[in-house]
Amino acid sequence: MLSHKQLFLLNTAQTSDFPRLLEIEKAEGCYLIDPTGRKYLDLVSGFAVSNLGHRHPNVIEAIKKQLDKYLHVTVYGEYIQAPQVLFAQKLSSVLPKNLSSVYFTNSGAEATEGALKLAKKFTNRSQIISFHHAYHGSTHGALSVMGNEYYKQAYRPLLPDIHFINLNNKQQLDDITSNTAAVILEAIQGEAGVRVPDADYLKALRTKCNETGAVLIFDEIQTGFGRTGKLFAFEHFDVIPDILLLAKGMGGGMPIGAFIASKKMMDVFKDNPILGHITTFGGHPVSCAAGLATLETILAEDLMSPVEEKEKLFRTLLKHPKIKEIRGKGLMLSIQLDNFKQVEAVSKTCVENGVIIDWFLHCDNAMRIAPPLIITLDEIKFACKVILGAISAH
């Protein structure tokens, strides 16, 4: 009989020639556990998904309760389903008043797709402005606004009328005109190696969008749900978007995403044509139940308050001559090294010593730190000891 590893390589689609091949038997809290029972401290969180840690009891309880009621019943937006209704209401209650209408999707990339359509329909314009080194997903529309040609070249032609500018470059804001449907921006650039925008730049961007009538889309797919020490990263900058994209940490480990706008804006999907944006599984009741439990837990357990202290501990402990810089905010950090070969070797050594760490699509000479928000100070100390040892070895 073939092993799971052999079957994985034989029957599961591969996205690289060098998968990690780490088999996971179980996950709990901040740890992944292999079939031998060995535990690995997870500093990646499934790429900013498991903000509450793996299998948080509140999320598991909410999932089990919903399983006893119903699973999928019809396409999104047709039947009244309590998990969708209650989660949308809770999200609206913690967001600015203009972000009151929630369209649930299955993923972050789908949220991007829906938001791009919404902005074009609402403005009756075609131009989309994105940023160099941006990442908003890998579907065709989302790929079109990705700011890295390497990942796009094999799939052209993509969406037309896409224009790219540089983060924090105020002069290029003049590229936003009355022809611009939307500007799409990560609240903190993730796959670029965690690049934090200047607050005054975001304020100038908001002003320019107001002047030209362009829709401002903030992608908080990685930054949302407490990762930066605020519920949403835009709260750090005092700038409110017209459309907000969410996913990853939204569902406590279940697949879900959303794009959120004003009711006036979202209503353009209702006619000309009717059903202007549709999804079968978006807002799945089990995922929405898990999402509501996730949001309620983050708020009730005040998981955001300790994030700043945990960030400071990482920054304090991670001192090494080979570390060029540590970037980021909260528990969304980047350790800058020299090159990919070094990053790959350090990451491999970390895994061998019980710590999961990774790198970035558009910045492969830096390492990602994005642990669950529940990580303890002692676990941070252990992780930093392993990371420093691995860096010294390479």
C-alpha positions in Angstrom: 0.0 0.0 0.0 1.3 3.4 -0.9 2.2 5.9 1.9 0.4 9.2 2.3 3.6 10.9 0.9 3.6 8.8 -2.2 -0.1 9.4 -2.8 0.4 13.1 -2.2 3.0 13.2 -4.9 1.0 10.9 -7.2 -2.5 12.3 -7.0 -2.4 15.8 -5.6 -1.7 18.7 -7.9 1.7 20.2 -7.1 2.6 23.9 -7.2 6.4 23.5 -7.0 9.1 20.8 -7.3 10.1 21.1 -3.7 7.1 20.8 -1.4 7.8 20.7 2.3 6.4 17.1 2.6 5.6 17.6 6.3 2.6 15.4 7.1 0.2 16.8 9.7 -1.8 14.4 11.8 -3.3 17.0 14.1 -3.2 20.7 15.0 -3.9 22.3 18.4 -3.4 25.9 19.6 -0.1 27.1 18.2 1.2 23.7 17.2 1.1 21.3 14.2 1.6 17.6 15.1 3.0 15.0 12.8 2.1 11.2 12.8 4.9 10.5 15.2 3.5 12.9 17.7 6.2 15.5 17.2 5.0 19.1 17.7 6.0 22.1 15.6 5.4 25.7 16.7 3.5 27.4 13.9 4.8 30.8 13.1 2.9 31.0 9.8 -0.7 30.3 10.9 -1.6 28.8 7.6 -0.6 32.1 6.1 -2.4 34.4 8.6 -5.5 32.2 8.8 -5.3 30.7 12.3 -5.4 33.9 14.3 -7.1 32.1 17.2 -4.7 29.2 16.9 -5.7 25.8 15.5 -9.1 24.3 16.5 -10.1 27.0 19.0 -12.8 25.5 21.3 -15.3 28.3 20.5 -14.9 27.8 16.8 -15.2 24.0 17.1 -18.4 24.4 19.2 -20.0 26.8 16.7 -19.2 24.4 13.8 -20.7 21.4 15.6 -23.9 23.3 16.4 -24.3 24.4 12.8 -23.6 20.9 11.5 -26.7 19.7 13.4 -28.9 22.3 11.7 -28.0 22.4 8.0 -25.1 22.7 5.5 -25.5 24.2 2.1 -29.2 25.0 1.2 -29.0 27.4 -1.8 -26.9 29.9 -3.6 -25.8 32.9 -1.5 -28.3 35.7 -1.1 -31.5 33.8 -1.7 -32.6 32.2 1.6 -32.4 33.8 5.0 -29.7 31.9 6.9 -29.0 32.9 10.5 -25.2 32.3 10.4 -24.9 34.7 7.4 -27.3 37.3 8.9 -25.7 37.3 12.3 -22.1 37.4 11.1 -22.8 40.2 8.6 -24.5 42.2 11.4 -21.6 41.7 13.8 -19.1 42.7 11.1 -21.1 45.9 10.4 -21.2 46.7 14.1 -17.4 46.9 14.4 -16.8 48.8 11.1 -17.4 52.4 10.0 -20.9 53.2 8.9 -20.1 53.3 5.2 -19.0 49.6 5.4 -22.4 48.1 6.2 -23.2 45.7 3.4 -21.4 42.4 3.4 -21.0 40.1 0.4 -19.6 36.7 1.5 -17.3 34.8 -0.7 -15.2 31.6 -0.4 -11.8 33.2 -0.4 -9.7 36.3 -0.5 -9.2 36.1 -4.3 -13.0 35.9 -4.8 -13.4 38.9 -2.6 -10.9 40.8 -4.9 -12.8 39.7 -8.0 -16.1 40.9 -6.6 -14.7 44.2 -5.4 -13.2 44.9 -8.9 -16.5 44.2 -10.5 -18.4 46.4 -8.0 -16.1 49.4 -8.4 -16.4 49.2 -12.2 -20.1 48.9 -12.1 -20.6 51.7 -9.5 -18.3 54.2 -11.3 -19.0 53.1 -14.9 -15.2 53.3 -15.4 -12.6 50.7 -16.4 -9.2 51.8 -15.1 -7.9 50.0 -12.0 -4.8 51.3 -10.3 -2.7 48.8 -8.2 0.8 48.8 -6.7 4.1 47.3 -7.6 4.7 44.1 -5.5 1.0 43.8 -4.6 -0.7 40.5 -4.0 -4.4 40.1 -4.1 -4.9 36.5 -5.1 -4.2 34.2 -8.1 -7.4 34.1 -10.1 -7.4 36.0 -13.4 -8.8 39.3 -12.2 -6.8 39.2 -9.0 -3.7 38.2 -11.0 -4.2 41.3 -13.2 -3.7 43.6 -10.2 -0.7 41.6 -8.9 2.4 43.8 -8.9 4.9 41.1 -10.0 5.3 40.2 -13.7 7.0 36.9 -13.0 3.8 35.4 -11.7 1.7 36.9 -14.5 3.7 36.4 -17.7 2.5 32.9 -18.5 -1.2 33.9 -18.3 -1.6 36.9 -20.4 -3.8 38.5 -21.8 -5.2 39.6 -18.4 -7.6 42.4 -17.6 -7.0 45.5 -19.6 -6.6 49.1 -18.3 -4.6 48.1 -15.2 -2.0 50.7 -14.1 0.7 50.3 -11.4 2.2 52.9 -9.1 4.7 52.7 -6.2 3.8 52.6 -2.5 4.5 55.9 -0.6 5.2 57.8 -3.8 2.9 60.9 -3.6 3.9 62.2 -7.0 2.4 59.2 -8.7 -1.0 59.8 -7.0 -1.6 62.2 -10.0 -2.0 59.0 -12.1 -5.4 58.7 -10.4 -7.9 60.6 -12.6 -11.6 60.8 -13.4 -11.0 57.7 -15.6 -10.0 55.6 -12.6 -12.7 53.2 -11.3 -10.7 52.0 -8.3 -7.4 52.0 -6.5 -6.7 48.7 -4.8 -4.1 48.6 -2.0 -3.1 46.2 0.8 -3.4 48.0 4.1 0.1 46.6 4.7 1.8 44.9 1.8 2.2 41.3 2.7 3.9 39.3 0.0 6.2 42.2 -0.7 7.9 41.3 2.6 5.6 43.3 4.9 5.8 46.9 3.8 3.9 49.4 6.0 2.5 52.5 4.2 3.1 55.9 5.5 0.0 57.3 7.3 0.3 60.7 5.5 0.6 58.8 2.1 -2.7 57.0 2.8 -4.4 60.2 3.8 -3.2 61.8 0.5 -4.5 58.7 -1.4 -7.9 59.0 0.3 -8.1 62.7 -0.6 -7.1 61.9 -4.3 -9.8 59.3 -4.6 -12.4 61.6 -3.1 -11.4 64.3 -5.6 -11.6 62.0 -8.7 -14.5 59.8 -7.6 -12.3 56.7 -7.6 -13.3 53.9 -5.3 -10.6 53.1 -2.6 -10.3 49.4 -2.0 -8.3 48.2 1.1 -7.2 44.6 1.0 -7.2 43.4 4.6 -7.1 39.7 3.7 -3.9 39.2 5.6 -4.1 42.1 8.0 -7.6 41.7 9.4 -9.0 40.2 12.6 -6.4 41.5 15.0 -3.1 40.5 13.3 -1.6 44.0 13.5 -2.9 44.8 17.0 -6.0 46.5 15.7 -9.1 44.6 14.5 -8.4 46.0 11.1 -5.1 47.6 10.0 -6.8 50.7 8.5 -7.5 51.8 12.1 -3.8 52.5 12.5 -3.9 55.1 9.8 -7.2 56.8 10.4 -8.2 56.2 6.7 -11.4 54.5 5.8 -11.8 52.7 2.5 -14.9 52.5 0.3 -14.6 48.7 -0.1 -12.9 46.4 2.4 -11.6 42.9 1.5 -11.5 40.2 4.2 -10.6 36.5 4.3 -7.9 34.3 5.9 -8.2 35.0 9.7 -11.9 35.6 9.2 -13.1 32.0 9.6 -11.0 30.5 12.4 -9.7 27.9 9.9 -12.8 27.6 7.8 -12.8 28.9 4.1 -14.6 32.2 3.9 -14.0 35.7 2.5 -16.0 38.9 2.0 -16.0 42.3 0.3 -17.8 45.0 2.3 -19.1 48.4 1.0 -22.0 50.8 1.5 -25.5 49.5 0.8 -25.8 52.2 -2.0 -22.7 50.8 -3.7 -23.6 47.2 -3.2 -27.1 47.7 -4.6 -25.7 48.2 -8.1 -25.5 44.4 -8.3 -29.3 44.1 -8.2 -30.2 45.2 -11.7 -28.8 45.8 -15.2 -28.1 43.0 -15.0 -30.0 41.3 -12.2 -27.7 38.9 -10.2 -24.7 41.1 -11.0 -22.4 39.0 -8.9 -23.3 35.4 -7.8 -21.7 32.6 -5.9 -22.9 29.1 -4.9 -21.0 28.4 -1.8 -20.1 32.0 -0.7 -21.3 32.5 2.9 -21.5 28.8 3.6 -23.4 28.5 6.9 -20.7 26.5 8.7 -18.0 28.9 7.7 -20.2 31.9 8.8 -20.9 30.2 12.1 -17.1 29.7 12.5 -16.5 33.3 11.5 -18.9 34.8 14.0 -17.4 32.7 16.7 -13.9 33.9 15.7 -14.8 37.6 15.7 -16.7 37.3 19.0 -13.7 35.4 20.6 -11.2 38.0 19.4 -13.3 40.7 21.0 -14.4 38.9 24.2 -10.9 37.6 25.0 -9.3 40.9 24.0 -6.7 39.1 21.9 -5.5 42.4 20.3 -4.2 44.2 23.4 -1.2 41.9 23.9 -0.1 42.0 20.3 2.1 45.0 20.7 4.0 43.5 23.6 4.5 40.3 21.6 5.8 42.3 18.6 8.3 44.1 20.9 9.5 40.8 22.3 10.2 39.4 18.8 12.0 42.6 17.9 14.0 42.6 21.1 15.1 39.0 20.9 15.8 38.8 17.2 19.2 40.6 17.2 21.8 39.1 14.9 24.5 40.5 12.6 22.9 38.6 9.6 19.5 40.2 10.2 19.4 43.3 8.1 16.0 44.6 9.2 12.7 43.6 10.9 9.6 45.1 9.2 6.0 45.0 10.0 3.3 45.7 12.6 1.9 43.5 15.3 2.3 39.8 14.6 2.8 40.4 10.9 6.6 40.7 10.7 9.4 40.1 8.2 13.0 39.2 9.0 15.2 40.5 6.2 18.2 38.3 5.3 20.6 38.3 2.3 19.2 35.9 -0.3 16.8 33.1 -0.9 19.4 30.4 -0.5 20.0 31.6 3.0 16.3 32.0 3.8 15.6 28.5 2.5 18.3 26.9 4.6 17.3 28.8 7.7 13.7 27.8 7.3 14.6 24.2 6.8 16.7 24.2 9.9 14.0 25.9 11.9 11.5 23.1 10.9 14.0 20.5 11.9 14.1 22.1 15.3 10.4 22.4 15.7 9.5 25.8 14.4 7.5 26.4 11.2 8.6 29.6 9.3 8.3 30.6 5.7 9.1 33.4 3.1 7.2 35.7 0.8 6.2 35.5 -2.9 7.6 38.8 -3.9 10.4 39.0 -1.3 12.1 35.6 -1.1 15.1 37.0 0.9 13.0 37.6 4.0 11.3 35.3 6.4 7.7 35.5 7.5 6.6 35.7 11.2 2.8 35.5 11.5 2.0 33.2 14.5 -1.5 32.8 16.1 -2.4 35.8 18.3 -2.6 33.4 21.2 1.2 32.6 21.1 2.7 33.0 24.6 5.8 35.0 25.6 7.6 31.7 26.4 6.7 30.3 23.0 8.1 33.5 21.4 11.3 33.1 23.3 11.6 29.5 22.2 10.9 30.4 18.6 13.5 33.2 18.6 16.1 30.9 20.1 15.6 28.4 17.2 15.6 31.1 14.6 18.8 32.7 15.8 20.5 29.3 16.0 19.4 28.6 12.4 20.6 32.0 11.2 24.0 31.4 12.9 24.3 28.0 11.1 23.8 29.6 7.7 
